[in-house]
Amino acid sequence: MTKRILQMIGFAAVFAVVVVWPSGPVHTSVEHTSVFRYSGDGVLPIYNTVTREKIEVRFRNADGTYNEGALNRIDHLLACRYNNEETPISLKLIEMVDYLQDHFNSPEVKVISGYRSPEYNAKLRRRLRRVARHSFHMAGRAMDLKLEGVESRAVRNFAVSLQAGGVGYYGRTRFLHIDSGPVRTW
């Protein structure tokens, strides 16, 4: 089985537990169509600022199933800029970025960095002091981005309030790091 299919099976199992478990409702922006606490409308307009490629994909169908072809297009768009290596991008991350894009009604997500191969991450670490040794970028679980037409500080503040993963703000360059890891900020 592919890595993404195994990922989806795992999320389906979590969803089954959440639906059956008497802990209250799952909070999503599209009721009952996503296993994630925060999810958007399932349509994501993305622009890669390095390759200048742009796509708009419907990655989640109305019945809550994921469109494998659309997810593959996202993986391709967010491939490592160093060697064009691809990895499955985290569904939780995709849903979170879609949620942010929808919340702010931004016409486009401008991605500065998606997946990073271990070699590229090591190269960046030698040049830049703020690159993590075990970056979530290397697992397809992080994006550095800007939302078109929205002040990055506002996106940061809202993303931090969700307590749904890591949020980094790089004020000088005005971009955000969003990841599907533990809740933390910098």
PyMOL CGO cylinders between C-alpha atoms (Angstrom):
from pymol import cmd
from pymol.cgo import CYLINDER

trace = [
    CYLINDER, 0.00, 0.00, 0.00, 1.13, 3.52, -0.62, 0.3, 1, 1, 1, 1, 1, 1,
    CYLINDER, 1.13, 3.52, -0.62, 2.16, 5.74, 2.26, 0.3, 1, 1, 1, 1, 1, 1,
    CYLINDER, 2.16, 5.74, 2.26, -0.82, 8.04, 1.67, 0.3, 1, 1, 1, 1, 1, 1,
    CYLINDER, -0.82, 8.04, 1.67, -3.34, 5.15, 1.68, 0.3, 1, 1, 1, 1, 1, 1,
    CYLINDER, -3.34, 5.15, 1.68, -1.92, 3.95, 5.00, 0.3, 1, 1, 1, 1, 1, 1,
    CYLINDER, -1.92, 3.95, 5.00, -2.15, 7.53, 6.28, 0.3, 1, 1, 1, 1, 1, 1,
    CYLINDER, -2.15, 7.53, 6.28, -5.82, 7.75, 5.20, 0.3, 1, 1, 1, 1, 1, 1,
    CYLINDER, -5.82, 7.75, 5.20, -6.64, 4.37, 6.80, 0.3, 1, 1, 1, 1, 1, 1,
    CYLINDER, -6.64, 4.37, 6.80, -5.12, 5.62, 10.06, 0.3, 1, 1, 1, 1, 1, 1,
    CYLINDER, -5.12, 5.62, 10.06, -7.14, 8.84, 9.92, 0.3, 1, 1, 1, 1, 1, 1,
    CYLINDER, -7.14, 8.84, 9.92, -10.30, 6.88, 9.13, 0.3, 1, 1, 1, 1, 1, 1,
    CYLINDER, -10.30, 6.88, 9.13, -9.71, 4.79, 12.26, 0.3, 1, 1, 1, 1, 1, 1,
    CYLINDER, -9.71, 4.79, 12.26, -9.23, 7.94, 14.34, 0.3, 1, 1, 1, 1, 1, 1,
    CYLINDER, -9.23, 7.94, 14.34, -12.41, 9.38, 12.82, 0.3, 1, 1, 1, 1, 1, 1,
    CYLINDER, -12.41, 9.38, 12.82, -14.35, 6.24, 13.74, 0.3, 1, 1, 1, 1, 1, 1,
    CYLINDER, -14.35, 6.24, 13.74, -13.18, 6.55, 17.35, 0.3, 1, 1, 1, 1, 1, 1,
    CYLINDER, -13.18, 6.55, 17.35, -14.01, 10.27, 17.48, 0.3, 1, 1, 1, 1, 1, 1,
    CYLINDER, -14.01, 10.27, 17.48, -17.49, 9.73, 16.06, 0.3, 1, 1, 1, 1, 1, 1,
    CYLINDER, -17.49, 9.73, 16.06, -18.28, 6.86, 18.46, 0.3, 1, 1, 1, 1, 1, 1,
    CYLINDER, -18.28, 6.86, 18.46, -16.49, 8.24, 21.51, 0.3, 1, 1, 1, 1, 1, 1,
    CYLINDER, -16.49, 8.24, 21.51, -18.87, 10.33, 23.68, 0.3, 1, 1, 1, 1, 1, 1,
    CYLINDER, -18.87, 10.33, 23.68, -16.54, 13.32, 24.00, 0.3, 1, 1, 1, 1, 1, 1,
    CYLINDER, -16.54, 13.32, 24.00, -18.58, 15.79, 22.01, 0.3, 1, 1, 1, 1, 1, 1,
    CYLINDER, -18.58, 15.79, 22.01, -18.71, 16.89, 18.40, 0.3, 1, 1, 1, 1, 1, 1,
    CYLINDER, -18.71, 16.89, 18.40, -15.79, 17.21, 16.01, 0.3, 1, 1, 1, 1, 1, 1,
    CYLINDER, -15.79, 17.21, 16.01, -15.30, 20.86, 15.12, 0.3, 1, 1, 1, 1, 1, 1,
    CYLINDER, -15.30, 20.86, 15.12, -14.83, 21.28, 11.38, 0.3, 1, 1, 1, 1, 1, 1,
    CYLINDER, -14.83, 21.28, 11.38, -15.73, 24.00, 8.97, 0.3, 1, 1, 1, 1, 1, 1,
    CYLINDER, -15.73, 24.00, 8.97, -17.25, 21.42, 6.63, 0.3, 1, 1, 1, 1, 1, 1,
    CYLINDER, -17.25, 21.42, 6.63, -19.35, 19.27, 8.90, 0.3, 1, 1, 1, 1, 1, 1,
    CYLINDER, -19.35, 19.27, 8.90, -18.76, 15.51, 8.72, 0.3, 1, 1, 1, 1, 1, 1,
    CYLINDER, -18.76, 15.51, 8.72, -16.50, 15.63, 5.67, 0.3, 1, 1, 1, 1, 1, 1,
    CYLINDER, -16.50, 15.63, 5.67, -13.09, 15.57, 7.33, 0.3, 1, 1, 1, 1, 1, 1,
    CYLINDER, -13.09, 15.57, 7.33, -11.52, 13.64, 10.17, 0.3, 1, 1, 1, 1, 1, 1,
    CYLINDER, -11.52, 13.64, 10.17, -9.56, 16.71, 11.19, 0.3, 1, 1, 1, 1, 1, 1,
    CYLINDER, -9.56, 16.71, 11.19, -10.59, 19.28, 13.75, 0.3, 1, 1, 1, 1, 1, 1,
    CYLINDER, -10.59, 19.28, 13.75, -9.93, 22.11, 11.31, 0.3, 1, 1, 1, 1, 1, 1,
    CYLINDER, -9.93, 22.11, 11.31, -10.59, 21.69, 7.63, 0.3, 1, 1, 1, 1, 1, 1,
    CYLINDER, -10.59, 21.69, 7.63, -11.56, 23.95, 4.78, 0.3, 1, 1, 1, 1, 1, 1,
    CYLINDER, -11.56, 23.95, 4.78, -13.79, 23.47, 1.79, 0.3, 1, 1, 1, 1, 1, 1,
    CYLINDER, -13.79, 23.47, 1.79, -11.53, 20.90, 0.12, 0.3, 1, 1, 1, 1, 1, 1,
    CYLINDER, -11.53, 20.90, 0.12, -10.36, 23.25, -2.64, 0.3, 1, 1, 1, 1, 1, 1,
    CYLINDER, -10.36, 23.25, -2.64, -6.87, 24.70, -2.47, 0.3, 1, 1, 1, 1, 1, 1,
    CYLINDER, -6.87, 24.70, -2.47, -5.36, 27.33, -4.79, 0.3, 1, 1, 1, 1, 1, 1,
    CYLINDER, -5.36, 27.33, -4.79, -1.57, 27.10, -4.42, 0.3, 1, 1, 1, 1, 1, 1,
    CYLINDER, -1.57, 27.10, -4.42, 1.27, 29.03, -6.01, 0.3, 1, 1, 1, 1, 1, 1,
    CYLINDER, 1.27, 29.03, -6.01, 4.87, 27.86, -5.63, 0.3, 1, 1, 1, 1, 1, 1,
    CYLINDER, 4.87, 27.86, -5.63, 6.98, 31.02, -5.39, 0.3, 1, 1, 1, 1, 1, 1,
    CYLINDER, 6.98, 31.02, -5.39, 10.17, 29.20, -6.44, 0.3, 1, 1, 1, 1, 1, 1,
    CYLINDER, 10.17, 29.20, -6.44, 8.96, 27.27, -9.50, 0.3, 1, 1, 1, 1, 1, 1,
    CYLINDER, 8.96, 27.27, -9.50, 6.17, 29.75, -10.30, 0.3, 1, 1, 1, 1, 1, 1,
    CYLINDER, 6.17, 29.75, -10.30, 3.77, 26.84, -10.79, 0.3, 1, 1, 1, 1, 1, 1,
    CYLINDER, 3.77, 26.84, -10.79, 0.16, 27.36, -9.81, 0.3, 1, 1, 1, 1, 1, 1,
    CYLINDER, 0.16, 27.36, -9.81, -2.63, 24.86, -9.27, 0.3, 1, 1, 1, 1, 1, 1,
    CYLINDER, -2.63, 24.86, -9.27, -6.13, 24.91, -7.89, 0.3, 1, 1, 1, 1, 1, 1,
    CYLINDER, -6.13, 24.91, -7.89, -7.24, 21.46, -6.80, 0.3, 1, 1, 1, 1, 1, 1,
    CYLINDER, -7.24, 21.46, -6.80, -10.26, 19.87, -5.18, 0.3, 1, 1, 1, 1, 1, 1,
    CYLINDER, -10.26, 19.87, -5.18, -8.42, 17.45, -2.92, 0.3, 1, 1, 1, 1, 1, 1,
    CYLINDER, -8.42, 17.45, -2.92, -11.45, 16.34, -0.89, 0.3, 1, 1, 1, 1, 1, 1,
    CYLINDER, -11.45, 16.34, -0.89, -14.75, 15.23, -2.36, 0.3, 1, 1, 1, 1, 1, 1,
    CYLINDER, -14.75, 15.23, -2.36, -18.15, 16.18, -0.95, 0.3, 1, 1, 1, 1, 1, 1,
    CYLINDER, -18.15, 16.18, -0.95, -18.47, 12.73, 0.67, 0.3, 1, 1, 1, 1, 1, 1,
    CYLINDER, -18.47, 12.73, 0.67, -15.21, 13.27, 2.60, 0.3, 1, 1, 1, 1, 1, 1,
    CYLINDER, -15.21, 13.27, 2.60, -13.03, 10.99, 0.49, 0.3, 1, 1, 1, 1, 1, 1,
    CYLINDER, -13.03, 10.99, 0.49, -9.73, 12.28, -0.79, 0.3, 1, 1, 1, 1, 1, 1,
    CYLINDER, -9.73, 12.28, -0.79, -8.89, 12.69, -4.46, 0.3, 1, 1, 1, 1, 1, 1,
    CYLINDER, -8.89, 12.69, -4.46, -5.59, 10.84, -4.89, 0.3, 1, 1, 1, 1, 1, 1,
    CYLINDER, -5.59, 10.84, -4.89, -4.80, 12.59, -8.20, 0.3, 1, 1, 1, 1, 1, 1,
    CYLINDER, -4.80, 12.59, -8.20, -5.26, 16.03, -6.63, 0.3, 1, 1, 1, 1, 1, 1,
    CYLINDER, -5.26, 16.03, -6.63, -3.12, 15.05, -3.64, 0.3, 1, 1, 1, 1, 1, 1,
    CYLINDER, -3.12, 15.05, -3.64, -0.41, 13.85, -6.04, 0.3, 1, 1, 1, 1, 1, 1,
    CYLINDER, -0.41, 13.85, -6.04, -0.53, 17.26, -7.77, 0.3, 1, 1, 1, 1, 1, 1,
    CYLINDER, -0.53, 17.26, -7.77, -0.02, 18.95, -4.38, 0.3, 1, 1, 1, 1, 1, 1,
    CYLINDER, -0.02, 18.95, -4.38, 2.90, 16.59, -3.64, 0.3, 1, 1, 1, 1, 1, 1,
    CYLINDER, 2.90, 16.59, -3.64, 4.44, 17.50, -7.01, 0.3, 1, 1, 1, 1, 1, 1,
    CYLINDER, 4.44, 17.50, -7.01, 3.97, 21.24, -6.50, 0.3, 1, 1, 1, 1, 1, 1,
    CYLINDER, 3.97, 21.24, -6.50, 5.58, 21.06, -3.06, 0.3, 1, 1, 1, 1, 1, 1,
    CYLINDER, 5.58, 21.06, -3.06, 8.51, 18.85, -4.14, 0.3, 1, 1, 1, 1, 1, 1,
    CYLINDER, 8.51, 18.85, -4.14, 11.98, 19.60, -2.79, 0.3, 1, 1, 1, 1, 1, 1,
    CYLINDER, 11.98, 19.60, -2.79, 13.45, 22.54, -4.67, 0.3, 1, 1, 1, 1, 1, 1,
    CYLINDER, 13.45, 22.54, -4.67, 16.95, 21.06, -4.36, 0.3, 1, 1, 1, 1, 1, 1,
    CYLINDER, 16.95, 21.06, -4.36, 16.42, 17.73, -6.14, 0.3, 1, 1, 1, 1, 1, 1,
    CYLINDER, 16.42, 17.73, -6.14, 12.70, 17.63, -7.14, 0.3, 1, 1, 1, 1, 1, 1,
    CYLINDER, 12.70, 17.63, -7.14, 12.16, 14.69, -4.77, 0.3, 1, 1, 1, 1, 1, 1,
    CYLINDER, 12.16, 14.69, -4.77, 8.52, 14.28, -3.72, 0.3, 1, 1, 1, 1, 1, 1,
    CYLINDER, 8.52, 14.28, -3.72, 6.87, 12.87, -0.61, 0.3, 1, 1, 1, 1, 1, 1,
    CYLINDER, 6.87, 12.87, -0.61, 3.22, 12.65, 0.42, 0.3, 1, 1, 1, 1, 1, 1,
    CYLINDER, 3.22, 12.65, 0.42, 2.24, 15.91, 2.09, 0.3, 1, 1, 1, 1, 1, 1,
    CYLINDER, 2.24, 15.91, 2.09, 0.40, 15.46, 5.39, 0.3, 1, 1, 1, 1, 1, 1,
    CYLINDER, 0.40, 15.46, 5.39, -3.37, 15.47, 5.01, 0.3, 1, 1, 1, 1, 1, 1,
    CYLINDER, -3.37, 15.47, 5.01, -3.69, 17.29, 8.32, 0.3, 1, 1, 1, 1, 1, 1,
    CYLINDER, -3.69, 17.29, 8.32, -1.35, 20.00, 7.02, 0.3, 1, 1, 1, 1, 1, 1,
    CYLINDER, -1.35, 20.00, 7.02, -3.25, 20.32, 3.73, 0.3, 1, 1, 1, 1, 1, 1,
    CYLINDER, -3.25, 20.32, 3.73, -6.55, 20.61, 5.62, 0.3, 1, 1, 1, 1, 1, 1,
    CYLINDER, -6.55, 20.61, 5.62, -5.10, 23.18, 8.04, 0.3, 1, 1, 1, 1, 1, 1,
    CYLINDER, -5.10, 23.18, 8.04, -3.72, 25.35, 5.24, 0.3, 1, 1, 1, 1, 1, 1,
    CYLINDER, -3.72, 25.35, 5.24, -7.08, 25.09, 3.43, 0.3, 1, 1, 1, 1, 1, 1,
    CYLINDER, -7.08, 25.09, 3.43, -8.83, 26.11, 6.65, 0.3, 1, 1, 1, 1, 1, 1,
    CYLINDER, -8.83, 26.11, 6.65, -6.60, 29.18, 7.00, 0.3, 1, 1, 1, 1, 1, 1,
    CYLINDER, -6.60, 29.18, 7.00, -7.06, 30.11, 3.33, 0.3, 1, 1, 1, 1, 1, 1,
    CYLINDER, -7.06, 30.11, 3.33, -10.84, 29.82, 3.64, 0.3, 1, 1, 1, 1, 1, 1,
    CYLINDER, -10.84, 29.82, 3.64, -11.01, 31.65, 6.98, 0.3, 1, 1, 1, 1, 1, 1,
    CYLINDER, -11.01, 31.65, 6.98, -9.23, 34.67, 5.53, 0.3, 1, 1, 1, 1, 1, 1,
    CYLINDER, -9.23, 34.67, 5.53, -10.94, 34.31, 2.14, 0.3, 1, 1, 1, 1, 1, 1,
    CYLINDER, -10.94, 34.31, 2.14, -7.52, 34.54, 0.49, 0.3, 1, 1, 1, 1, 1, 1,
    CYLINDER, -7.52, 34.54, 0.49, -7.47, 33.93, -3.25, 0.3, 1, 1, 1, 1, 1, 1,
    CYLINDER, -7.47, 33.93, -3.25, -4.20, 32.00, -3.09, 0.3, 1, 1, 1, 1, 1, 1,
    CYLINDER, -4.20, 32.00, -3.09, -1.67, 30.27, -0.84, 0.3, 1, 1, 1, 1, 1, 1,
    CYLINDER, -1.67, 30.27, -0.84, 1.86, 31.30, -1.79, 0.3, 1, 1, 1, 1, 1, 1,
    CYLINDER, 1.86, 31.30, -1.79, 4.22, 28.51, -0.75, 0.3, 1, 1, 1, 1, 1, 1,
    CYLINDER, 4.22, 28.51, -0.75, 7.86, 29.38, -0.16, 0.3, 1, 1, 1, 1, 1, 1,
    CYLINDER, 7.86, 29.38, -0.16, 8.90, 25.91, 0.99, 0.3, 1, 1, 1, 1, 1, 1,
    CYLINDER, 8.90, 25.91, 0.99, 7.14, 22.55, 1.18, 0.3, 1, 1, 1, 1, 1, 1,
    CYLINDER, 7.14, 22.55, 1.18, 8.92, 19.21, 1.31, 0.3, 1, 1, 1, 1, 1, 1,
    CYLINDER, 8.92, 19.21, 1.31, 12.68, 19.24, 1.93, 0.3, 1, 1, 1, 1, 1, 1,
    CYLINDER, 12.68, 19.24, 1.93, 14.87, 16.23, 1.33, 0.3, 1, 1, 1, 1, 1, 1,
    CYLINDER, 14.87, 16.23, 1.33, 17.26, 15.42, 4.19, 0.3, 1, 1, 1, 1, 1, 1,
    CYLINDER, 17.26, 15.42, 4.19, 20.17, 16.53, 1.97, 0.3, 1, 1, 1, 1, 1, 1,
    CYLINDER, 20.17, 16.53, 1.97, 18.56, 19.89, 1.26, 0.3, 1, 1, 1, 1, 1, 1,
    CYLINDER, 18.56, 19.89, 1.26, 17.64, 20.41, 4.91, 0.3, 1, 1, 1, 1, 1, 1,
    CYLINDER, 17.64, 20.41, 4.91, 21.26, 19.71, 5.91, 0.3, 1, 1, 1, 1, 1, 1,
    CYLINDER, 21.26, 19.71, 5.91, 22.48, 22.18, 3.29, 0.3, 1, 1, 1, 1, 1, 1,
    CYLINDER, 22.48, 22.18, 3.29, 20.11, 24.85, 4.64, 0.3, 1, 1, 1, 1, 1, 1,
    CYLINDER, 20.11, 24.85, 4.64, 21.25, 24.13, 8.23, 0.3, 1, 1, 1, 1, 1, 1,
    CYLINDER, 21.25, 24.13, 8.23, 24.84, 24.85, 7.24, 0.3, 1, 1, 1, 1, 1, 1,
    CYLINDER, 24.84, 24.85, 7.24, 23.77, 28.24, 5.83, 0.3, 1, 1, 1, 1, 1, 1,
    CYLINDER, 23.77, 28.24, 5.83, 20.94, 29.35, 8.11, 0.3, 1, 1, 1, 1, 1, 1,
    CYLINDER, 20.94, 29.35, 8.11, 20.78, 29.16, 11.89, 0.3, 1, 1, 1, 1, 1, 1,
    CYLINDER, 20.78, 29.16, 11.89, 16.98, 28.77, 12.15, 0.3, 1, 1, 1, 1, 1, 1,
    CYLINDER, 16.98, 28.77, 12.15, 16.67, 25.47, 10.25, 0.3, 1, 1, 1, 1, 1, 1,
    CYLINDER, 16.67, 25.47, 10.25, 15.76, 22.56, 12.52, 0.3, 1, 1, 1, 1, 1, 1,
    CYLINDER, 15.76, 22.56, 12.52, 17.86, 19.40, 12.36, 0.3, 1, 1, 1, 1, 1, 1,
    CYLINDER, 17.86, 19.40, 12.36, 14.72, 17.25, 12.39, 0.3, 1, 1, 1, 1, 1, 1,
    CYLINDER, 14.72, 17.25, 12.39, 12.49, 19.63, 10.44, 0.3, 1, 1, 1, 1, 1, 1,
    CYLINDER, 12.49, 19.63, 10.44, 8.88, 18.66, 9.81, 0.3, 1, 1, 1, 1, 1, 1,
    CYLINDER, 8.88, 18.66, 9.81, 9.54, 19.75, 6.20, 0.3, 1, 1, 1, 1, 1, 1,
    CYLINDER, 9.54, 19.75, 6.20, 11.50, 16.50, 5.75, 0.3, 1, 1, 1, 1, 1, 1,
    CYLINDER, 11.50, 16.50, 5.75, 8.39, 14.46, 6.58, 0.3, 1, 1, 1, 1, 1, 1,
    CYLINDER, 8.39, 14.46, 6.58, 6.01, 16.47, 4.35, 0.3, 1, 1, 1, 1, 1, 1,
    CYLINDER, 6.01, 16.47, 4.35, 4.43, 17.92, 7.48, 0.3, 1, 1, 1, 1, 1, 1,
    CYLINDER, 4.43, 17.92, 7.48, 5.36, 21.63, 7.11, 0.3, 1, 1, 1, 1, 1, 1,
    CYLINDER, 5.36, 21.63, 7.11, 4.91, 24.57, 4.75, 0.3, 1, 1, 1, 1, 1, 1,
    CYLINDER, 4.91, 24.57, 4.75, 6.38, 28.04, 4.74, 0.3, 1, 1, 1, 1, 1, 1,
    CYLINDER, 6.38, 28.04, 4.74, 3.74, 30.28, 3.22, 0.3, 1, 1, 1, 1, 1, 1,
    CYLINDER, 3.74, 30.28, 3.22, 1.95, 33.56, 2.80, 0.3, 1, 1, 1, 1, 1, 1,
    CYLINDER, 1.95, 33.56, 2.80, -1.76, 34.08, 2.17, 0.3, 1, 1, 1, 1, 1, 1,
    CYLINDER, -1.76, 34.08, 2.17, -2.33, 36.50, -0.67, 0.3, 1, 1, 1, 1, 1, 1,
    CYLINDER, -2.33, 36.50, -0.67, -3.98, 39.72, 0.47, 0.3, 1, 1, 1, 1, 1, 1,
    CYLINDER, -3.98, 39.72, 0.47, -3.66, 38.93, 4.18, 0.3, 1, 1, 1, 1, 1, 1,
    CYLINDER, -3.66, 38.93, 4.18, -1.18, 40.34, 6.69, 0.3, 1, 1, 1, 1, 1, 1,
    CYLINDER, -1.18, 40.34, 6.69, 1.02, 37.44, 7.82, 0.3, 1, 1, 1, 1, 1, 1,
    CYLINDER, 1.02, 37.44, 7.82, 0.86, 38.63, 11.43, 0.3, 1, 1, 1, 1, 1, 1,
    CYLINDER, 0.86, 38.63, 11.43, -2.94, 38.19, 11.38, 0.3, 1, 1, 1, 1, 1, 1,
    CYLINDER, -2.94, 38.19, 11.38, -2.58, 34.68, 9.97, 0.3, 1, 1, 1, 1, 1, 1,
    CYLINDER, -2.58, 34.68, 9.97, 0.01, 33.88, 12.64, 0.3, 1, 1, 1, 1, 1, 1,
    CYLINDER, 0.01, 33.88, 12.64, -2.21, 35.12, 15.46, 0.3, 1, 1, 1, 1, 1, 1,
    CYLINDER, -2.21, 35.12, 15.46, -5.19, 33.14, 14.21, 0.3, 1, 1, 1, 1, 1, 1,
    CYLINDER, -5.19, 33.14, 14.21, -3.13, 29.97, 13.59, 0.3, 1, 1, 1, 1, 1, 1,
    CYLINDER, -3.13, 29.97, 13.59, -1.65, 30.20, 17.10, 0.3, 1, 1, 1, 1, 1, 1,
    CYLINDER, -1.65, 30.20, 17.10, -5.15, 30.56, 18.59, 0.3, 1, 1, 1, 1, 1, 1,
    CYLINDER, -5.15, 30.56, 18.59, -6.19, 27.25, 17.00, 0.3, 1, 1, 1, 1, 1, 1,
    CYLINDER, -6.19, 27.25, 17.00, -3.54, 25.29, 18.96, 0.3, 1, 1, 1, 1, 1, 1,
    CYLINDER, -3.54, 25.29, 18.96, -3.38, 22.75, 16.11, 0.3, 1, 1, 1, 1, 1, 1,
    CYLINDER, -3.38, 22.75, 16.11, 0.36, 22.46, 15.37, 0.3, 1, 1, 1, 1, 1, 1,
    CYLINDER, 0.36, 22.46, 15.37, 3.55, 24.43, 15.05, 0.3, 1, 1, 1, 1, 1, 1,
    CYLINDER, 3.55, 24.43, 15.05, 3.43, 28.07, 13.97, 0.3, 1, 1, 1, 1, 1, 1,
    CYLINDER, 3.43, 28.07, 13.97, 6.54, 30.10, 13.21, 0.3, 1, 1, 1, 1, 1, 1,
    CYLINDER, 6.54, 30.10, 13.21, 6.57, 33.73, 12.14, 0.3, 1, 1, 1, 1, 1, 1,
    CYLINDER, 6.57, 33.73, 12.14, 9.41, 35.27, 10.23, 0.3, 1, 1, 1, 1, 1, 1,
    CYLINDER, 9.41, 35.27, 10.23, 8.56, 38.96, 10.48, 0.3, 1, 1, 1, 1, 1, 1,
    CYLINDER, 8.56, 38.96, 10.48, 11.45, 40.31, 8.43, 0.3, 1, 1, 1, 1, 1, 1,
    CYLINDER, 11.45, 40.31, 8.43, 10.40, 38.25, 5.40, 0.3, 1, 1, 1, 1, 1, 1,
    CYLINDER, 10.40, 38.25, 5.40, 6.72, 38.21, 6.38, 0.3, 1, 1, 1, 1, 1, 1,
    CYLINDER, 6.72, 38.21, 6.38, 6.07, 34.51, 5.95, 0.3, 1, 1, 1, 1, 1, 1,
    CYLINDER, 6.07, 34.51, 5.95, 4.74, 31.79, 8.23, 0.3, 1, 1, 1, 1, 1, 1,
    CYLINDER, 4.74, 31.79, 8.23, 5.77, 28.26, 8.99, 0.3, 1, 1, 1, 1, 1, 1,
    CYLINDER, 5.77, 28.26, 8.99, 2.79, 25.96, 9.61, 0.3, 1, 1, 1, 1, 1, 1,
    CYLINDER, 2.79, 25.96, 9.61, 3.24, 22.30, 10.54, 0.3, 1, 1, 1, 1, 1, 1,
    CYLINDER, 3.24, 22.30, 10.54, 1.21, 19.35, 11.75, 0.3, 1, 1, 1, 1, 1, 1,
    CYLINDER, 1.21, 19.35, 11.75, 3.54, 18.63, 14.66, 0.3, 1, 1, 1, 1, 1, 1,
    CYLINDER, 3.54, 18.63, 14.66, 3.10, 19.42, 18.35, 0.3, 1, 1, 1, 1, 1, 1,
    CYLINDER, 3.10, 19.42, 18.35, 1.64, 22.77, 19.37, 0.3, 1, 1, 1, 1, 1, 1,
    CYLINDER, 1.64, 22.77, 19.37, 4.44, 25.34, 19.69, 0.3, 1, 1, 1, 1, 1, 1,
    CYLINDER, 4.44, 25.34, 19.69, 5.30, 28.83, 18.46, 0.3, 1, 1, 1, 1, 1, 1,
    CYLINDER, 5.30, 28.83, 18.46, 8.34, 30.89, 17.60, 0.3, 1, 1, 1, 1, 1, 1,
]
cmd.load_cgo(trace, "trace")
